[in-house]
Each structure stands twice: as C-alpha cells, then as structure tokens.
Amino acid sequence: MLRTAIAGLGWWGRTLVESVDGSDVMTIVAAAQPRVAPEMAEFMAARGLRRVATVDDLARDDGIDAVILATPPSGHAAEVTMLARAGKHVFCEKPFTYDKASAEAAVAAVAKAGVALGIGFNRRFHPEMIGLTERIRSGGLGVLEHIECIMTVPNALFMAKTAWRAKPEEAPCGALAPLGVHAIDAFIQLAGEIDTIYCQSVRRAVDLPTDDTTSALFRLKSGASAYLGMMMATAPSFVVQAYGSKGWVRLDGMTHVAGASSEERRTGLFGECRFQPVKGEAETWTAARVDTARAGLEAFARAAQGGPAFPITPAEIVHGAAASEALIRSAATGQVQTVG
C-alpha cells in the first residue's frame, strides 16, 4: 500500500480521498490543511486522517510515501519540487503550472529525485477517451481534420469573490483552471502537440474579478485544427467531437459541478456517444460509468511502486503548461501565440 497524504481538503480534495476508499494499492493516511472547518474535521475523523498544518510538514514526514496536491496552482511548482527533493512521489491536481519554464523545472526535480509524478487529468482514463484515441490512431476516422471541446458549469454564478478560482492570478481566463486544461490535454492526447493558439476571454454574466466566457482556436502540429469553448456561468455540459475524412465521433458528458454528489463527479463524465460515418447509419451507445479519479490515482500508485509508468508523460505535462501560457498570453494581447 502506498502511504499517501493529501494537501487541500476542498470539495475536490475530499472527492479524491473518497475515490480510493477500499483501494488495494493506495491508502490516504494524512491531510495538510492549515485551517479546518467543522465539515473538514468531521470528514478527517471519519476516515482516520492525521492532520498536519502544511505541505512542508508532509515533506518531513517519514510515515508518508506520496502526496496528492489539491492546492491552488500558483504553489504547484514549488510544492512539487520540494516534495520530490524530500523523496516523495507526487500526484498534482491540474493545472500543473501556467507556464513552460516552471513546469520544466518541477519535472526536472522529479526526474532527478527518481520519484513518480502524476497529474489529475482524470478524463484520460475514461474508456471513451481511450477508445477515441485508438480510433483516430488506427485510421478509423480517416484524416483527422478538427476537434472541438465545449466545457461549461454554472459555478461562477454562485462563487464567492474570495474563492481562489475567482482570482485572475490563480484562475486566468475564467474556466481555464477548472475546465479548459482538460480540453488542452484532450487535444494533446488525441492529436499530439499544439503549434499556435488564438484566445478571447470576457466577463459577461458575473460580478467577479475573473472572466466567465472564453474561447480559443488551436492549430496542431499535425495540421489539424481545434476549438475550445469554456464558460463558468451557464448550465453544465462537456462535449468532445472529433471530425475526420471517414466521419465524426461525438462524446456527450458532464463537467464537475460543485455541489454534485461525489459519485456523480467521479463517474458521470460521459453519457451518450455517437459515430456518424460519411456513408451509412450512425452508431450510438451509452458510455460506461467509470471512477476516473480512482483510476488515475491507482495508476499513479502503481507507477510509484515500480509498475507501469504513469500514462501522461512529463513531456506532455510540460507541453500542456506551455499551451496554457500561450492561451493566457493570446487573451491578453489579442494576438495569435506560438506554443513554446
């Protein structure tokens, strides 16, 4: 069993803890939480989690093999680096960082320490995303022409101005941190590296310091194009659609809405799916309910214990951070940006 601690027990941090209940490869034994609200104290007591004050304390704790970071992204690079140097395996929730340089430095620290690194792109582990990737790579869609991803939640309509997701320095371009980085990773998973990005980001419906409506056009190094639309102030949705010369596949799903049940957030990502060939009848099916949060954490645990490498590579993690950097820069300048 990989003895694991978690830093950050917000609603998603608690969901991650719940996702590995009964796991035979990982047990969560401690939590770093500077301030403990009554609901957090009750949660920790129910699961027997030992409380420590800071991530620094976890780095010095000989009873911990690995740390899950469910903390605001501005601290990720420093936290990953410190924990790796202390010999801890690190699973970092997304976004890893918002720039290539800090991502590269953190990944280099992990490599030097010889520890495992995981990242919370849980949708990678869903059978529908795996199946779509295999269909594209096997030529089942023909020449890949375009990918679209729409991700929306109503969370900003109810968000406190003091929440970290409402702060531009922690959550630039509105839904990039909670939603858009998943789509960027999906583009990388399905079609490889990104070449250029043009983004526009505005505030339409909320009285918050950050935006609520963001869209971006991507040019991939393969020659295909992609579109990302992400909104924080409308009804929830999650749609991935890939178009090729032999037809298209559409995966309809749901985003993680704050307040939904833990099980729904973990297993309700995809619903109705459809393949429409250029000729012939469409194929439709319903996606399986899979706990992708558990799948990602257990893949990380096996990598930490000498098993198969975590399927999202360090190079992909760095490239995703570089793409986020280009997207943020494009929104600020109004110009197309090259991904470094």
Backbone torsions as a table, in degrees:
resi	resn	phi	psi	omega
1	MET	NA	130.4	176.4
2	LEU	-81.3	113.6	-179.3
3	ARG	-76.2	113.5	-168.2
4	THR	-123.0	145.0	171.4
5	ALA	-117.2	159.0	175.9
6	ILE	-122.3	138.5	173.8
7	ALA	-107.5	112.8	-178.8
8	GLY	105.7	110.6	-180.0
9	LEU	-117.4	46.2	168.5
10	GLY	-71.4	-169.3	-175.1
11	TRP	-62.5	-34.6	179.0
12	TRP	-79.7	-35.3	175.6
13	GLY	-59.1	-43.6	178.0
14	ARG	-65.6	-35.1	177.4
15	THR	-62.8	-40.7	179.0
16	LEU	-63.4	-41.5	177.7
17	VAL	-60.4	-46.0	-179.5
18	GLU	-63.1	-31.0	-175.3
19	SER	-66.0	-25.6	-178.0
20	VAL	-106.1	15.4	171.7
21	ASP	-54.6	126.6	178.1
22	GLY	80.0	5.7	179.5
23	SER	-64.5	146.9	177.5
24	ASP	-99.7	7.0	178.4
25	VAL	-124.0	-15.9	-176.6
26	MET	-141.3	137.6	171.4
27	THR	-131.3	133.6	179.9
28	ILE	-96.5	119.3	-170.3
29	VAL	-113.1	-16.0	-175.1
30	ALA	-150.8	162.4	178.5
31	ALA	-141.3	135.6	173.8
32	ALA	-97.0	115.0	-176.4
33	GLN	-148.2	106.9	-176.5
34	PRO	-58.6	-43.3	179.5
35	ARG	-122.7	134.7	-175.1
36	VAL	-116.0	109.0	174.6
37	ALA	-72.9	161.2	-178.6
38	PRO	-54.2	-40.5	-178.9
39	GLU	-67.6	-33.2	176.1
40	MET	-68.5	-42.2	178.9
41	ALA	-60.8	-41.8	178.6
42	GLU	-64.3	-42.6	179.3
43	PHE	-61.6	-46.3	-178.8
44	MET	-64.8	-40.6	-179.8
45	ALA	-65.6	-40.5	-178.1
46	ALA	-63.7	-29.8	-178.7
47	ARG	-106.2	5.1	177.4
48	GLY	65.7	33.2	-179.3
49	LEU	-82.0	128.3	175.4
50	ARG	-78.6	132.1	-177.6
51	ARG	-95.1	134.8	167.5
52	VAL	-125.5	163.6	-171.2
53	ALA	-82.1	-39.2	-169.5
54	THR	-137.9	166.3	174.4
55	VAL	-64.0	-33.6	177.1
56	ASP	-57.3	-39.5	178.4
57	ASP	-63.3	-37.0	178.4
58	LEU	-65.9	-37.6	179.8
59	ALA	-61.9	-30.6	-177.6
60	ARG	-92.9	0.5	-172.2
61	ASP	-90.2	112.6	-179.3
62	ASP	-72.3	-11.3	179.4
63	GLY	-89.0	7.7	-176.7
64	ILE	-125.2	130.6	178.4
65	ASP	-95.4	-30.5	-172.1
66	ALA	-146.9	157.0	-179.5
67	VAL	-132.6	133.6	170.9
68	ILE	-96.8	124.6	177.9
69	LEU	-98.1	108.3	173.2
70	ALA	-115.0	51.6	-173.7
71	THR	-111.8	165.4	176.7
72	PRO	-58.2	145.5	-170.6
73	PRO	-65.9	-23.2	-177.1
74	SER	-62.1	-24.1	-179.8
75	GLY	-96.4	-2.8	-170.8
76	HIS	-61.1	-47.3	-175.1
77	ALA	-59.6	-46.4	-179.9
78	ALA	-67.3	-40.1	-179.1
79	GLU	-66.9	-44.7	178.2
80	VAL	-59.7	-45.7	-178.7
81	THR	-62.1	-47.5	-179.1
82	MET	-62.0	-45.9	-178.0
83	LEU	-66.4	-40.7	178.6
84	ALA	-62.0	-43.9	179.5
85	ARG	-63.6	-26.1	177.0
86	ALA	-84.5	1.0	177.6
87	GLY	85.8	15.8	-179.9
88	LYS	-94.2	137.0	168.6
89	HIS	-70.4	145.7	-172.1
90	VAL	-129.1	126.0	169.3
91	PHE	-111.0	115.4	-174.8
92	CYS	-107.9	126.0	172.8
93	GLU	-65.9	152.7	178.7
94	LYS	-77.7	156.9	-7.7
95	PRO	-73.3	143.8	-179.6
96	PHE	-62.0	-61.3	167.6
97	THR	-148.7	174.1	177.8
98	TYR	-102.7	10.5	179.8
99	ASP	-150.8	153.0	-174.5
100	LYS	-66.9	-42.8	-173.5
101	ALA	-61.4	-47.0	-179.0
102	SER	-69.8	-34.0	176.6
103	ALA	-64.9	-43.8	178.7
104	GLU	-61.1	-42.4	-179.0
105	ALA	-64.5	-42.4	180.0
106	ALA	-66.8	-43.2	178.8
107	VAL	-63.3	-38.3	177.9
108	ALA	-63.9	-38.4	178.2
109	ALA	-64.7	-39.3	177.5
110	VAL	-63.7	-45.7	-179.2
111	ALA	-63.0	-42.2	-179.8
112	LYS	-63.7	-37.3	-179.1
113	ALA	-77.7	-17.8	-179.9
114	GLY	71.5	28.4	178.5
115	VAL	-104.2	167.9	-179.9
116	ALA	-85.1	149.1	177.0
117	LEU	-128.7	128.5	174.1
118	GLY	-125.2	160.9	178.4
119	ILE	-138.5	149.6	-169.9
120	GLY	-84.9	45.9	172.0
121	PHE	-88.0	74.6	-170.7
122	ASN	-64.3	-26.4	-178.2
123	ARG	-65.0	-22.9	176.0
124	ARG	-56.0	-27.2	-171.8
125	PHE	-94.0	-0.1	179.7
126	HIS	-79.1	137.8	-179.8
127	PRO	-55.5	-30.7	-179.4
128	GLU	-70.0	-38.4	177.0
129	MET	-70.8	-38.7	176.4
130	ILE	-63.2	-43.7	179.8
131	GLY	-64.7	-40.2	178.5
132	LEU	-66.0	-40.1	177.1
133	THR	-59.9	-45.9	-179.1
134	GLU	-66.0	-37.2	179.0
135	ARG	-63.2	-43.0	179.7
136	ILE	-65.3	-47.6	-175.0
137	ARG	-69.4	-27.3	179.4
138	SER	-84.1	-5.1	-178.9
139	GLY	90.3	9.7	-177.5
140	GLY	-66.1	-21.4	174.4
141	LEU	-102.5	4.7	-176.5
142	GLY	73.1	-141.9	176.7
143	VAL	-75.9	121.0	178.8
144	LEU	-71.7	123.7	-175.3
145	GLU	-105.2	-41.2	-170.0
146	HIS	-161.3	147.7	174.4
147	ILE	-129.0	139.5	175.1
148	GLU	-125.5	144.3	175.1
149	CYS	-139.5	125.4	175.9
150	ILE	-116.5	126.4	-179.9
151	MET	-133.7	124.2	-177.8
152	THR	-140.1	149.8	172.2
153	VAL	-146.7	159.7	174.8
154	PRO	-92.7	7.1	-167.6
155	ASN	-55.0	-37.4	-176.9
156	ALA	-67.0	-21.1	178.5
157	LEU	-67.6	-20.4	-176.6
158	PHE	-122.0	8.7	-172.2
159	MET	-83.9	137.7	175.2
160	ALA	-72.6	145.8	179.7
161	LYS	-64.2	-19.6	-179.4
162	THR	-86.3	-9.4	-179.8
163	ALA	-64.9	146.0	-177.5
164	TRP	-65.9	-29.1	178.9
165	ARG	-72.3	-7.6	176.5
166	ALA	-95.6	-2.5	-175.6
167	LYS	-99.1	125.0	-178.0
168	PRO	-57.5	-32.9	-179.5
169	GLU	-70.3	-26.7	177.8
170	GLU	-96.3	-31.3	-176.5
171	ALA	-135.4	68.9	178.6
172	PRO	-66.7	155.0	-179.8
173	CYS	55.5	41.9	170.8
174	GLY	59.3	-99.3	-171.7
175	ALA	-88.5	8.9	-178.6
176	LEU	-58.4	-48.3	-176.0
177	ALA	-66.5	-52.0	-177.5
178	PRO	-77.4	-25.7	-172.3
179	LEU	-124.9	-57.1	-166.6
180	GLY	-60.7	-33.7	-179.9
181	VAL	-63.3	-27.7	173.6
182	HIS	-62.5	-42.5	-179.5
183	ALA	-67.2	-42.0	177.2
184	ILE	-58.0	-44.4	178.5
185	ASP	-65.1	-36.0	177.4
186	ALA	-63.2	-41.1	177.3
187	PHE	-61.0	-41.7	178.5
188	ILE	-64.9	-43.5	179.3
189	GLN	-61.2	-46.4	-172.8
190	LEU	-80.9	-32.0	-168.2
191	ALA	-137.2	1.8	177.1
192	GLY	91.2	-161.0	-170.6
193	GLU	-69.6	153.7	-178.9
194	ILE	-98.9	139.0	-178.6
195	ASP	-97.4	-58.6	-177.0
196	THR	-135.2	158.3	-179.9
197	ILE	-140.8	136.6	168.2
198	TYR	-121.5	126.1	-174.8
199	CYS	-130.0	144.0	168.3
200	GLN	-128.9	137.1	-174.2
201	SER	-140.5	129.0	-174.6
202	VAL	-139.7	166.5	175.4
203	ARG	-111.5	117.4	-173.4
204	ARG	-113.8	-36.9	-165.6
205	ALA	-130.6	-2.6	-174.6
206	VAL	-126.4	156.1	175.9
207	ASP	-103.4	72.4	-179.6
208	LEU	-132.5	162.7	178.8
209	PRO	-69.9	-18.0	-176.7
210	THR	-108.5	171.1	-177.1
211	ASP	-81.1	165.3	176.3
212	ASP	-123.3	-7.9	-175.3
213	THR	-138.1	116.5	-173.4
214	THR	-138.6	137.8	175.9
215	SER	-138.3	152.4	-176.7
216	ALA	-149.9	143.4	174.6
217	LEU	-107.9	135.3	-177.4
218	PHE	-120.0	143.8	166.9
219	ARG	-115.6	123.3	-178.3
220	LEU	-91.7	154.2	-178.3
221	LYS	-64.5	-21.9	176.5
222	SER	-71.1	-17.2	-174.8
223	GLY	106.0	-16.6	177.4
224	ALA	-72.0	163.1	175.9
225	SER	-114.0	167.1	177.7
226	ALA	-151.0	156.2	178.0
227	TYR	-132.7	137.9	175.6
228	LEU	-126.2	125.0	171.4
229	GLY	-119.5	128.6	-178.2
230	MET	-139.9	131.3	-176.5
231	MET	-136.5	144.2	-177.0
232	MET	-109.8	4.9	-172.6
233	ALA	-138.7	44.8	175.1
234	THR	-149.8	-178.4	-178.4
235	ALA	-63.9	154.6	-173.6
236	PRO	-76.4	143.5	175.0
237	SER	-161.8	160.4	174.1
238	PHE	-153.4	113.6	-177.4
239	VAL	-130.1	129.9	171.1
240	VAL	-119.6	129.8	179.5
241	GLN	-138.1	126.2	179.8
242	ALA	-115.7	131.4	-176.4
243	TYR	-113.6	132.1	175.4
244	GLY	-137.5	177.2	-176.0
245	SER	-71.7	-9.9	176.6
246	LYS	-105.9	-2.7	-179.9
247	GLY	143.7	-171.5	179.6
248	TRP	-134.2	156.2	175.2
249	VAL	-121.6	134.5	177.4
250	ARG	-123.7	127.6	175.6
251	LEU	-113.0	113.6	177.3
252	ASP	-94.7	138.4	-178.8
253	GLY	-156.1	-152.8	-173.4
254	MET	-141.7	147.6	174.4
255	THR	-92.1	170.5	177.7
256	HIS	-79.1	103.3	179.9
257	VAL	-92.8	125.0	177.3
258	ALA	-58.0	132.6	-178.6
259	GLY	101.6	-19.6	175.3
260	ALA	-68.8	161.5	-179.8
261	SER	-65.6	155.4	178.5
262	SER	-58.5	-43.6	-179.2
263	GLU	-62.9	-41.1	-179.8
264	GLU	-65.3	-41.4	179.3
265	ARG	-64.3	-32.6	-176.1
266	ARG	-85.4	-31.6	-169.6
267	THR	-118.9	-9.6	-172.8
268	GLY	-99.0	34.8	-173.5
269	LEU	-73.7	-36.8	-176.0
270	PHE	-127.3	148.8	179.4
271	GLY	-127.3	-105.1	-178.1
272	GLU	-78.0	139.2	-179.3
273	CYS	-129.3	152.5	-175.2
274	ARG	-150.2	134.5	169.2
275	PHE	-116.2	119.9	178.4
276	GLN	-111.6	105.3	177.4
277	PRO	-74.2	162.7	176.7
278	VAL	-59.6	-39.1	176.5
279	LYS	-126.2	137.5	176.5
280	GLY	106.2	176.9	-176.6
281	GLU	-78.3	152.2	177.2
282	ALA	-73.7	150.0	172.3
283	GLU	-105.6	132.3	178.1
284	THR	-128.4	148.5	178.9
285	TRP	-158.7	166.4	178.3
286	THR	-108.2	130.7	-177.9
287	ALA	-67.9	148.1	174.4
288	ALA	-70.6	152.4	173.9
289	ARG	-89.6	114.1	-175.5
290	VAL	-127.7	135.4	177.1
291	ASP	-79.9	90.7	-175.5
292	THR	-73.3	-26.9	175.6
293	ALA	-63.2	-45.6	177.4
294	ARG	-63.2	-43.0	-178.9
295	ALA	-59.4	-42.7	179.7
296	GLY	-66.6	-43.3	-179.6
297	LEU	-67.8	-38.1	179.7
298	GLU	-71.9	-32.4	173.8
299	ALA	-63.8	-39.7	175.9
300	PHE	-63.6	-44.8	-179.4
301	ALA	-61.2	-42.2	179.5
302	ARG	-65.6	-38.1	176.7
303	ALA	-63.7	-41.1	179.5
304	ALA	-64.9	-27.7	-178.5
305	GLN	-94.9	14.2	175.8
306	GLY	92.4	9.0	178.7
307	GLY	-84.1	-158.3	179.8
308	PRO	-57.7	145.4	178.8
309	ALA	-61.0	149.3	176.1
310	PHE	-58.2	133.6	-169.1
311	PRO	-70.5	-16.7	174.6
312	ILE	-95.3	114.2	-169.9
313	THR	-77.5	157.5	173.9
314	PRO	-55.3	-38.5	179.0
315	ALA	-62.7	-38.6	177.9
316	GLU	-68.6	-37.7	177.0
317	ILE	-61.1	-45.7	179.8
318	VAL	-65.3	-42.3	-179.4
319	HIS	-64.8	-36.7	175.9
320	GLY	-63.1	-39.9	177.0
321	ALA	-65.6	-39.4	177.8
322	ALA	-64.1	-37.1	177.5
323	ALA	-67.0	-40.8	176.0
324	SER	-61.0	-41.6	178.6
325	GLU	-60.2	-44.2	179.6
326	ALA	-66.3	-39.6	179.3
327	LEU	-63.0	-45.9	179.7
328	ILE	-63.0	-41.9	-179.8
329	ARG	-65.8	-37.9	178.3
330	SER	-65.1	-43.5	178.6
331	ALA	-60.7	-35.1	-178.4
332	ALA	-75.9	-34.1	-173.9
333	THR	-100.2	-20.0	-174.3
334	GLY	75.1	14.8	-176.4
335	GLN	-120.1	152.5	173.1
336	VAL	-63.9	137.9	-179.2
337	GLN	-122.7	141.3	175.1
338	THR	-86.5	136.3	178.1
339	VAL	-76.5	121.9	-175.8
340	GLY	-69.9	NA	NA
